[in-house]
Amino acid sequence: MRIMPTWLHGMLDYPLAALLIALPWLGGVADNGPAMRVPRVAGIAILIIRSLPAYETGIIRLIPVSGHLAVDGVMGDEVDVLGRDNEAESPAAV
């Protein structure tokens, strides 16, 4: 099932990566803890993975679109799980 064209997906990866890198400062958690490191690492990883797919906006065109989408899915799941773990440990959640 195709939800959006690959060129649009490729163009949305860049602002998403920038948002993830800036998120700790925007959210006021720039304390070098997991809440800062996880989004920054995810944003940098998106920039790297973003350059590899073999479609319109790929730079190196090394991996198939399905490989890029699989990495997107795994990263989304990891960021979600880590966010939930951080939320559970937060004093506000108690």
Buried (B, 14 or more C-beta within 10 A) or exposed (E): EEEEEBEEBBEEBEEBBEEBBBBBEEEEBBEEEBBBEBBBBBBEBBBEBBBBBBBBBBEEEEBEBEBBEEBBEEBEEBBEEBBEEBEEEEEEEE
